[in-house]
Amino acid sequence: MEDLANRADIERLVVEFYGDAFADPLIGPIFTDVARMDLAAHLPVMCDFWETVLFAAGRYRRNALNVHLALHARRPLTGADFERWLSLWRAAVDRGFSGPVADRAKLQAERIAGSMRRRVEGRRAGDGTLPLRALTPETARYDPPRDGARTERE
């Protein structure tokens, strides 16, 4: 397999990932029922995003956090949602690409998902939570209480 090298590779990866994500029983409804995402309109934006992340293309100039905060207000995004997104992204990368840029795509996805999760939950970096790559299926669904906060299981 070859590494991610250009916009065409990113387009192939993003299309494959969103095909998986839309069909996924856990996170698919977030895209289709909650966000009511127009995939044809969203794909070029996501290609701009990943081209900027991986190749410093400077094409993505939006605020991804604001979109996710608005979505979280309509349907809370959980650790399990972020972990599923990340596992689908890793699988799509691994099915099509291998090399340093593909590895960076997975690492950056981990960082983005971890940061996005913390921010939608109102937490700061360095607050003692596990990074997403360390989550197990059990911890992806459960965060221990902090300062008397209620958890998803309560």
Secondary structure, DSSP 4 states (H G I P E B T S, - for coil): -PPP-SHHHHHHHHHHHHHHHHH-TTTHHIIIIIS---HHHHHHHHHHHHHHHHH------S-HHHHHHHHHHHS---HHHHHHHHHHHHHHHHHH--SHHHHHHHHHHHHHHHHHHHHHTT--TTSSPPPGGG--HHHHH-----TT---TT-
